[in-house]
Amino acid sequence: MQVAVVLFPRVTALDAIGPYEVLQHLPEVDVVFTGAHRGEVRTDNGYLGLTVDRSLDEVTAPDVVVVPGGPGTRDLLGDTPYRDWLRAVHPGTRFTTSVCTGSLVLGAAGLLEGLTATTHWGAYELLREFGAEPVQQRVVEHLDRRVITAAGVSSGIDMAIRLVELLLDEVSAKAAQVFIEYDPQPPFDAGHPSKVGEDVMKRISGFALARSTS
């Protein structure tokens, strides 16, 4: 079973690596990193490089597609090889999935028209422009359409564990979760804007500015 994790310049690392870490241990699964061209792409802040092992042209029939998010998704929303590739491979996948703003790429490919979907909380309105109905859920499934979207960054781990259950069984999914010791106990209940105050949101704006100027 082939899982294709899509890479592109300015991808958010955990969006791709979170699902990879869950799926790569399964003996039934071959995880490949694909993109427009073989070679290194730099992540959103430029500090980290990830390697595209196979070009999109070389990955023609993946069983599962994972499209991560990141600032670089904005460059993939027009007439690009990524959009065309998604349209070509989706009819044959078992599941086509996204993490964070990767759902915008699915939307641009026409895969979310009329569906509820999720993304990073800061991109709800942009997602709506592609015909989807944004919802505040960690993972949104449309199993009849073979589409799953996950919210911001860390939710890709949740989505990948659910994928293991769908592809294999519940025992395998629990085993994958135990293996990576995914047992979240964050020090704060602050995982969404609805749970924090204005002071925290202002600090987030500072983080975003620092990233854009780094």
N, C-alpha and C positions, 0 to 999 in steps of 0.2 A: 504494500500500500504506500503510495507516494504522497507526501505532504509537501506542498510548495509554499515556502514563506517568501513573500515578495519584498525585495529591497530596492531602495532608491535614495538619492542624495537627500540628507536632512531628515532621515527616518528617526523616530524615537526608539532608542535601543531596546528598552524593556517591552515595548509593544511586540517586537519580533522575538526577543530572547525568552520572554515569559512563556509563551506557547511552545517554543522550541524545547525549553527545559522540561516541560511536562511530557512532550511527545517523543523526544529523542531516545528515551530509555526503552520504548516498546519494541520488542523484537519483530513485530508485524509491520513496523512503520519505517520508511526511509524518508528522512527530512532533507529537502534540498532548498538552498537559497537561490532565488532566481531574480533577475532584473534585466534591464535593457541590454547591458553588456557585462561580460565576465570582468571580475576585478573588484577592487575596493571601492566602497562608497563610504562617505563620512556621515556620521550621525548628526542629530539636530544642532548640537553646539560645536561640532567640528573636532571634538576631542578624541572620539572613538571611531575606529574604522571597522566595518564589517565587510565580508567578502561574498560577492556573487559568484557561486560555483558554476551555474549554468545560465545561459541567456534564456530569455523568454521563448525564443525560437526552438530551443532544445527541450523545453518542458511543454509537451503538447497534450498530455492526457493525465494531469494530476487527479488523484482521488479527492484531495482536500486542498483548498487554497486558503492561506492566511494573509490578509492584507493589513499590515500595521499602519499606524498613523505617524504624525509628525508634521512639522511645518512644510516639508517637501511634498506633502500630498497636494498642496495648492497647484503645483506644477504638473500634476497628473490628471487634472480634471477636464482638459480639453481633448483635442484630437491627438492622442499619444499612443505609443505602442502598448502601454499598460492597459488602457481602456479597451483597445482592440483585442488584446490577449484575453482579458477577462470575458469579453463577449464570446470569444471563440471556445474557451475551455469550460465555461460554466455549464453548458448543457450536458457535459459528461462527468461533472464532479459529483461526489457523494454529498459534499458540503462546501459552500463558498462562504468564507467568514472574514470578519474584519475586527480590528481592535482600534479603539479611539477614533481619530479622524480618517482611518482607513475606510470607514463607512462612506465617506464622501466619494471615494474612488468607486466603490460599488454603486453608489447612486449615479455617478457620472456615466457608468456603463449601462445604466437602465435596469439594474437588478433590484432596486428598492421601490420602484414606482407603486404607490398605493399601499405600502407596507409600513407598519410601525418599525422603528429602528432606533438604535442608540448610538451615541458617540461621546466625545468629551463634552462636558457641560458648556464649554465656551463656543461650541460649533453647532448648537441645535438649529439656529435659524438658517445657517448655510446648508445643513442637511435637508431642511424643509424645501429648499429651492430645487432639489432633485426629486421631488415628488414623494418623499418619505414623511411619515409622521413621527417626529422625535418624541421619545418617552424616557422618563427618568427611571431606567432599570439597569441593573448590572449587566445582564445578558438578555438579549431578545432573540427568540427562535421563531422561524417560520419553516418548520420541518417539511411541510408539503412543497415548499419552494426551494428547499435545501439551502437556506440562507440563515446565518447566525451573525449578529452584530454584538460587540461588547463595548462597554463604555470606556472611560479613560484608562490608559496605561495598564495599571495592575490588574484590571478586570480581565485582561487577556489570559491570565492564569486560570481564573474561574472558568472562562469559556473553553480553554483547552482541556480541563478536567471533565467538563461536560461532554466534549468531543470524544474523549476516550470511552465514556459510557455509551455514547451513541454508536461508535465504531466497533467496540468490543463488548463490554458489559460493565455492570456496576462494580463488581469486585476489582476489575482491572483499573477502573477510575479511582477507587479508593486506594488501591495499591500505588498508583502514580502519585496521588496526593501525599500519602505517607512517605514515599521514597524521597520526595523533595521537602518533606516536613513543612508542608504548607498548612499552617495552623495560626492564622492571623490573630494577633492580640495587640493591636496598635495602642500606643500610650494615650492617644486622644481619639475621641469620637468626632473626627473632623474631616471625613472623607468626601464631603460634598458642600458646595456653597450654602445650602440650606441649613447646615449644621454649625456655621461659624458666623462671626460678626464682621463689621466693616473693617476693623483693624487688620484682620487676617486677609481679607480680599485686597486691601491696599498693599500689603506685603507681597501678595502674589503678583500684582502689577509690577512691583520692583524686580521680582525674579524674572518676569518676561522681558523687561527692558534690559536687564543684565545679559540675558541670553542673546538678544538681538544685536547687542553691541560687542559681543565677545568674538 
